[in-house]
């Protein structure tokens, strides 16, 4: 088994890191409904100018056969090899405020060593807060505000933002382990779980990325520019509405989800404890049966620059 020191390499001439910065964790893994985390990582790398401090070892942490790197074949030769990246970086928000960003793929191996290394870097840089996000599919309508469940030890964020308080056992991600270890070590930590409409979960849903950035801003005080994402989301939702308008079955599904969601919200306002989306066991609509046509339509959208994220 690799030790903590075997799984990363410090970057030469890395920037100086002030003490007390927020740490943001973005890792793709077991679930990424709506492409929330993967698109957020792209946003951070494209817009926030991250400068690596530490690069984690793919050979120690990555299962190459499960997540194969991409190569480019140019007629008769290879021109590019792009392995995944997992890095701790110094980034800056739209106002130039610095923060630490741990981003990339979820490790396949050496979770304990990885978590120990992450906590060690948080100690070294005396981080002020730790925030991470991920997204799961839920039977909720896209016509309502995208909800979240909040975990961790920041009760202010839990009380202000969490709309669902389940008691259950779920398959863990490395993000869960990191949250657990950071809290054990005394860090102020919050995890946001985005509740993405199940019939849009296999598409790149801009609203999920917007919601993730909004929660990060609430937790950290950082500021991000969302204008482009809002434009992409308007175009995306326009295509969704066009498709629903032409299909009575999809329209009935969304209407049913809206009624259940509103009943759930009313239960919360009344102090009750309804099930998520107002749904009880056995009432969950089947995405395969009710939304297959919509999923196929959205999954087949062009992926070029003129149609990125549905825009």
Secondary structure, DSSP 8 states (H G I E B T S, - for coil): ---GGGSEEE-TT-----TT--EEEEEE-S--GGGHHHHHHHHHHHHS--EEEEEE-HHHH--TTTS--EEEEETTEEEEEE---EEEEEEE-TT--EEEEEEEE--SS-HHHHHHHHHHHHHHTT-SEEEEEEEEEES--TTS--EEEEEES-HHHHHHHB-----------HHHHHHHHHHHTT-EEEEEEEEEEGGGTTS--HHHHHHHHHHHHHHH------HHHHHHHHHHHHHHHHHHHT-HHHHHHHHHHHHHHHHHHHHHHTT----GGG--TT----HHHHSHHHHHHHHTS--SGGGGGG-
